[in-house]
Amino acid sequence: MTRAEPPPSSAVAAGAPPSGGFPAAGLSAALRAALAGDAGARAAVAVSGGADSAMLAAHAAPLARELGIELLLFHVHHGLQAAADGWADHVQALGRILGVPVHTAQARVETASGLGIEAAARDARYAALVELAARHGVGCILLAHHQGDQAETVLLRLLRGTGLEGMAAMAPRMPRDGIVYLRPWLAQERAAILAAAAAFAARHDWRPVQDPTNADPRYTRAAVRELLAPVLDARWPGWRARLASHARHMSEAASILDEVARADLAALEPSADLRSFALAPWRALPPARQAHVLRHWLRSQGAAMPTEARLADLLRQLRQLHSLGHDRQMRVVHARHVVRCERGRVWLEPRDPA
């Protein structure tokens, strides 16, 4: 279900910049670069009603008009809290101030999926955004993640034992499900966003909502924010900027390794649809590149990334196959797919639901 409310004209809608520190020059400059490069003729901002996404919308509205981009606000109603109806109304009020139409979709959070409530809500949010984008002809959606979010992501992935690509954390540009998601504020400090929000509130009497789960340490990200971040702030005040910089370096390194993996896969006599490759040339690669090209191949086919233990077992079986002869077959179930080897070729196929 979607709702839209046509906004009336206003000072912000007409493009007149509000006074009192809004818009913030640094936030606007980063956003302008993103909009000019990828937004196309119509774009949307994902707005929860919190300070970060509200300020992204507020800065995007005048820039979009200047650049000739039709802007929409997308709000996802998760239905997980009693206050959620009020948040949707609050975003509608923001749209009226900005002169930007708001469209709301109800998310379907699978709380029994086994993913955990945070991951389930995230998947439901992206599914709802895809639905809204398709309904309204949008190919680009802006997300309000900032430097602090990026630093938290690096910490969480480090603690979970992620690899190089995971340490790159959130990408400033992320194609997903036919949509390009842009995160123009990954290098921006949250203090600048909150200062802009205060200036905006003073002018328009609109204040962002507060999601209590953001400060509830029962949730993983909130635990980092509430329990770990204060200790790091006291001992290493610049840790957020350094971790965000680390993520950029890891992204560059991952990009180079991705080029190596693409070249390696191309040398494995892949099928036209990349669903299979030849085992013998794969076996000739050094062990580290065997693992890397295997991960790259799985990702290119939309398969889940294997855990370290699962990857080690898959590598072991493939290496044994080669040493025992190409006539021996292998079949390994991997999440929603099956990896099999037959007649010297490794295949990835959808798993039979039955």
Salt bridges, closest charged atoms under 4 A:
GLU5 OE2 - ARG96 NH1 2.53
ASP38 OD2 - ARG173 NE 3.04
ASP52 OD2 - HIS146 NE2 3.25
ASP52 OD1 - ARG190 NE 2.85
GLU66 OE2 - ARG32 NH1 2.76
GLU70 OE1 - ARG42 NH2 2.89
ASP85 OD1 - HIS77 NE2 2.64
GLU131 OE1 - ARG108 NH2 3.72
GLU131 OE2 - ARG135 NH2 3.59
ASP149 OD2 - HIS146 NE2 3.20
GLU152 OE1 - ARG221 NH1 3.36
GLU152 OE1 - ARG225 NH2 2.97
GLU165 OE1 - ARG299 NH2 2.42
ASP177 OD2 - ARG176 NE 3.62
ASP205 OD1 - ARG207 NH1 2.75
ASP216 OD2 - ARG218 NH2 2.60
ASP233 OD1 - ARG240 NH1 2.65
ASP258 OD2 - ARG262 NH1 2.31
ASP258 OD1 - HIS296 ND1 3.14
ASP264 OD1 - ARG289 NH2 2.62
ASP273 OD2 - ARG275 NH1 3.79
ASP313 OD1 - ARG316 NH2 2.51
GLU342 OE1 - ARG340 NH1 2.59
GLU349 OE2 - ARG275 NH2 3.99
GLU349 OE2 - ARG340 NH2 2.81
